[in-house]
Amino acid sequence: SPITFIGTGEHFDEFEHFDAKSFVSRLLGMGDIKGLIETFKEKTDLFEKAPEMMERLQKGVFTLRDMKQQFVSVMKMGNMSQLMS
């Protein structure tokens, strides 16, 4: 039977769908950009708020609350060392 999931840690929530191309690229140390983007879309809401944020940036209005919102969204993704591996 084919491999469908791969464990990336010791806990139950650290299972990922197995994709041979992304697995081999991570194994060779080239990273997995596609997987990183999918994780980013899945765990953050920045893509839904992107048009509003871009409009504010074009007007030159970027507050500390906007920066905090971006940091919180990135922190929802989890451990950065796990994402970059």
Backbone hydrogen bonds in HBPLUS format (Angstrom, degrees):
<---DONOR---> <-ACCEPTOR-->    atom                        ^
c    i                          cat <-CA-CA->   ^        H-A-AA   ^      H-
h    n   atom  resd res      DA  || num        DHA   H-A  angle D-A-AA Bond
n    s   type  num  typ     dist DA aas  dist angle  dist       angle   num
A0018-PHE N   A0004-THR O   2.90 MM  14  5.20 167.4  1.91 124.3 125.5     1
A0006-ILE N   A0016-GLU O   2.90 MM  10  5.43 150.9  1.98 149.7 158.0     2
A0016-GLU N   A0006-ILE O   2.95 MM  10  5.43 159.1  1.99 149.6 156.1     3
A0008-THR N   A0014-GLU O   2.74 MM   6  5.37 176.4  1.74 172.8 172.8     4
A0014-GLU N   A0011-HIS O   3.19 MM   3  5.54 162.2  2.23 112.7 116.1     5
A0023-PHE N   A0019-ASP O   2.95 MM   4  6.09 158.4  1.99 157.8 165.0     6
A0024-VAL N   A0020-ALA O   2.95 MM   4  6.10 164.4  1.98 152.7 156.0     7
A0025-SER N   A0021-LYS O   3.01 MM   4  6.18 159.6  2.05 147.2 153.2     8
A0026-ARG N   A0022-SER O   3.00 MM   4  6.14 156.1  2.06 144.6 150.5     9
A0027-LEU N   A0023-PHE O   2.90 MM   4  6.06 150.5  1.98 143.3 152.5    10
A0028-LEU N   A0024-VAL O   2.93 MM   4  6.14 146.9  2.04 147.3 154.9    11
A0030-MET N   A0025-SER O   2.81 MM   5  5.15 150.7  1.89 168.6 161.0    12
A0029-GLY N   A0026-ARG O   3.08 MM   3  4.97 154.4  2.15  98.5 106.3    13
A0036-LEU N   A0032-ASP O   3.01 MM   4  6.23 151.0  2.10 145.8 154.5    14
A0037-ILE N   A0033-ILE O   2.93 MM   4  6.18 157.9  1.98 153.9 158.7    15
A0038-GLU N   A0034-LYS O   3.01 MM   4  6.25 157.5  2.06 147.2 153.7    16
A0039-THR N   A0035-GLY O   2.94 MM   4  6.11 158.1  1.99 145.6 151.3    17
A0040-PHE N   A0036-LEU O   2.94 MM   4  6.10 154.6  2.00 143.4 150.8    18
A0041-LYS N   A0037-ILE O   2.90 MM   4  6.14 158.4  1.94 150.1 155.2    19
A0042-GLU N   A0038-GLU O   2.93 MM   4  6.04 154.6  2.00 145.6 153.0    20
A0043-LYS N   A0039-THR O   3.00 MM   4  6.06 156.7  2.05 151.2 155.6    21
A0044-THR N   A0040-PHE O   3.12 MM   4  5.81 135.2  2.33 142.2 149.3    22
A0049-LYS N   A0045-ASP O   3.33 MM   4  6.63 146.5  2.45 141.5 150.7    23
A0050-ALA N   A0046-LEU O   2.76 MM   4  5.59 107.3  2.29 140.1 156.8    24
A0053-MET N   A0049-LYS O   2.97 MM   4  6.16 160.0  2.01 155.8 162.4    25
A0054-MET N   A0050-ALA O   2.83 MM   4  5.96 160.5  1.87 158.6 163.2    26
A0055-GLU N   A0051-PRO O   3.05 MM   4  6.21 154.0  2.12 143.0 149.8    27
A0056-ARG N   A0052-GLU O   3.08 MM   4  6.36 155.8  2.14 145.2 151.4    28
A0057-LEU N   A0053-MET O   2.93 MM   4  6.17 155.7  1.98 148.6 155.5    29
A0058-GLN N   A0054-MET O   2.92 MM   4  6.11 154.3  1.98 147.5 153.9    30
A0059-LYS N   A0055-GLU O   3.15 MM   4  6.37 142.0  2.30 140.1 149.6    31
A0061-VAL N   A0056-ARG O   2.87 MM   5  5.18 161.9  1.90 159.1 153.2    32
A0060-GLY N   A0057-LEU O   3.02 MM   3  4.93 145.5  2.14  95.6 106.4    33
A0067-MET N   A0063-THR O   3.17 MM   4  6.55 158.1  2.22 146.5 152.0    34
A0068-LYS N   A0064-LEU O   2.86 MM   4  6.05 155.0  1.92 144.4 151.6    35
A0069-GLN N   A0065-ARG O   2.89 MM   4  6.07 155.9  1.95 144.6 151.1    36
A0070-GLN N   A0066-ASP O   3.05 MM   4  6.35 152.0  2.13 145.6 152.6    37
A0071-PHE N   A0067-MET O   2.96 MM   4  6.25 158.6  2.00 149.5 155.5    38
A0072-VAL N   A0068-LYS O   2.85 MM   4  6.07 161.3  1.88 154.8 159.7    39
A0073-SER N   A0069-GLN O   3.05 MM   4  6.20 155.1  2.12 141.8 148.4    40
A0074-VAL N   A0070-GLN O   3.03 MM   4  6.28 155.4  2.09 147.6 153.8    41
A0075-MET N   A0071-PHE O   2.89 MM   4  6.11 154.3  1.96 148.6 156.3    42
A0076-LYS N   A0072-VAL O   3.07 MM   4  6.29 136.5  2.26 142.0 152.3    43
A0077-MET N   A0074-VAL O   3.10 MM   3  5.50 149.2  2.20 107.1 115.9    44
A0078-GLY N   A0075-MET O   3.21 MM   3  5.71 154.2  2.28 110.8 117.2    45
A0083-LEU N   A0079-ASN O   3.10 MM   4  6.45 151.0  2.18 147.2 155.8    46
A0084-MET N   A0080-MET O   2.97 MM   4  6.13 156.4  2.03 150.3 155.8    47
